[in-house]
Every structure is written in C-alpha cells, then in structure tokens.
C-alpha cells in the first residue's frame, strides 16, 4: 500500500468534486460566510505555477454600482458574440451566460503587470502565466463544489474596458469574472448540453500515443 495515498473516502471526495463541478449561472439569494470565502481563495492561492510566479490577482467586487457596470460590460459582449455567431444568434440569446447580478460574491481574476520579469518556464511559452492562473481558478472551482457552492466562469467582456473600470495598471490583464454563490441545485450535466447548444465528446477522442492522432 502506498503510504502517500489518501483514504478511499478522501479519494472519492476528490473525484466527486471533479465530476460534479459545473459552470453555474443560476444562484439563490444567500450570502457566503467570510471564513468560507477565505478558504476558497486560499485553495486558489495554493495552485501550482510556473517558476512559482503566482500570476493571479483576485479583485472582490463589493460595490453594487461596480457590479452593475460589470454586468453592462458582459451584456454588451453578449450582444456582440450573438451577432458574430450568425445563424445561431437567436439561439445564443436564449442562453443564460452569466449570473453577475444574482451571485453572492463576484470576483475578477487578473494577471499582474511586469510578468515579463518571470522567465523561468516562460522563455519559450510565455502563455504559461495564463495557464498557471487557470490552475488557481480550477482550485477555487473544485473547493467551491466541495463546500456546496456554485461557481460560473464568465469570459464575455472586453478586457481593456474591464481593466479601466477596475483601475488596473498598464500591463495587467483581466482573464475571468467569477460568479460564486449558493444554488438551488447543481445542473445534472453541463448547462450547454442541457440546452442542446453543444455536446461533450468522449475521452478516447483526445488521447493518442507517440504521435498526433488524425
């Protein structure tokens, strides 16, 4: 027996959080305890990062006027995305793509400025800062699910406009708006599958050996 292995119950909990994680858009009106939010952010902050650069910044939105402004940015991009989808425009407009106004906590995740100083692991792959920050977001997502909370990752916004709204320094970049809160229930499958927008594909289609599979 591997002495480093978790107990069977602990292992099951990890896999359950992964399997039942959902990109949530529907929330109920119930606050999140301050200590729980701190735990979630700590879980995010424990993510692995290339060269230990920790390229994540979390901006908690507590001003209602600012939340309203962020909602307007998302709505503007929703309209533009719908138009860009052409024949699926009307279908897209029927989807609920964000819960900015309904969620208990609204967070903006951003990459900091001066990231070019971090060369270790990024000399040939500078985008590893984004990959590392994404690991932090996934940590938060899984921890939230374990705590019984829903989270939605919103990417429908113009980065420059959100940066200006949040007085972010030149060189920084917002990468996600996170809607976090209690939910009535979790979707049984990804919402886009339930809405017949797209269907997930089997693992076998994404795994090959020794070379790229056509």
N, C-alpha and C positions, 0 to 999 in steps of 0.2 A: 504493500500500500504506500502511495506517495504521501510523505508527511506534510507536503505543502498543499495538498488537495483540501478543498473545503468539504464540509459535511454534505451529505446528499440533499438535505433540506436547503442549505445555503446555495448549492449549485442550482437547484430547481428554481430558487428565487431569482437568480441572475438571468437564467434563460427565460423565465416567465416575464420579467421586465422587458427583455428584448422583444419577445414575441408579441406582447400586448401593448407595446408603445404605439401610440397613434398621433398623427398630426391633427390636433384638435382645433375646432373652430367654434364649438358651442360650449358656453360656460354658464354657471349659475352664480347668483349674487351672494357670495360668501367669501370673507377675507381669508388670507393666508397668514398663519401665525408668523410673527417676526423670526422666531427661532427656526422655523421650518425653512423660510426663505434663506436664512444664513446658511443652513445645512446644504441646501441645493447649490448655492453659489460656491460653497467650499468644495463640493463634489466637482463642480465645473473647473475650479481652480486647480484641482489635483490631476487634471488631464495631462497626458504626455505632450511634449512639444519639442520640436527640432531645436537642438542646441540649447535647450532649456530657456528659450527666449520668452516663453509665456506671452504670446502675442494676442492677448484678449483684454478687452476693456468692457465692463458692464455698466451701463447707464440706466439707473432705475428712474422711471418716469412717474412722478407723484403729483405733478400739477395737472389738473384737469384740462386747462387751456392747451397745454402742450400735447396731451393725449388727443385732444380734438384735432390739433394741427397735424399730428402724425396720421390720424385717421384720414384726413383730407388728402395727404400725400399718397396713401395706399389707394384711396378711391380714384385719384387721378390716374395712377398707373394701371389700376384695374380696367379703366375705360380704354386706355391706350393698348393694353395687352389684348383686350377683347377685339379691338379693331384689327390688330396685327394677325389675329387668328383666322381672319377671313370668314369662310363659310361656317365656322364653329363659334362665331361671335355671340349669337343669341344664346347658344347652349352654355358658353362660358359665363355669361352674365347671370345665369340661373344658379351658379355655384356660390356657396358662401366661402370666401377665400381668406377671411380674417375675422378675429374676434377682438379687435383693438379696443372697442368701446365697452365690451362686456366682461373682459377678463379681470381678475383681481389684481394681478401685477403685470406691468408692461415693462419689458427690458429691451434695450438696444445693445447689441453686441457689436463691437468695432475693433478693427486693427489699429494699433497706435501709429504715431508718426515715428520717423527715424528708424524704421525697420531695416533699412539698408546697412545699418551698423552690424547686424547679425548675419554673419557669413557662414558660420558652421552649419552645414546641412542645407544651405540655400544658394551656394555659389552657382550650381547648375539648375537648381529647382527653386527659384525664389518664391514660387507659389506655396511652398511648404508652410509659410506663415498662416495662410488661409486654411490649409489642411489641419494645422495644429489647433487653430481657433475652433474649427468644426468639431474636433475631438472634445473640446470643452463644452460645446453646445450639446453634443450627444450625451456626455456625462450628466449634464443637467437634466436632459430629457428622460434618461433612464431613472435617475434618482427621483424625479418628479412622479414618474409612473409608480415607483415603489411606494411613494408616500400617498398614492391615491389621487394625485393631481394631474390634470391635463396640461399639455403644452402644444402650442402651434408655432411653427417657424414661418414667418412672413417675409418674403423677398420681393414683394411688389412695392417698390419705392424707387425714387431717383436718388442715388447715393449723395450727389452734390447738394441736393435740396435738404436732405435729412442732416447732412453734416452742418450746413448753415444754420438750420433750426436749432441744433444742439451745441453750437459754438465750438465745433471740433477744430483742432489745429490742422494746418496745411500738412498733407502727407498722411493723415489718418483716413480711415475708410470704414463706414458702417457696413456690416455684412448681413445683419439679421435683426428683425423685430420679433421678439418672443412674447407671445401671449400665454400667460400662466394663470391657472385657476382651478377651482373645483368644478366638476362636471356632473351632470345628472347620470350619465353613463358613458362608457367608452365605446367607440364605434367597434362593431364586430369584425370589420375589415377596414382597410384604408378607405377614407371617405371617397376618394376619386374612383375606387372600384364600386362602392355602393351607389355612386351617382352615375355609373357607367361612362365615366369620362376616359378611363384607361384601365388596363388590367395588368397586374404584376405577372412576371414571367418566371419560369422555373429556374432553380439554381443551375441545373445542368447546362443551360444555355450560356452561362457566364464563366464556366470553368473549362480550361484546356490544359494540356500537358506538353511541355517542351517548346511549343510554338503557338502562334496565334491560330485560333480555330475559325475557319471561314463560315 
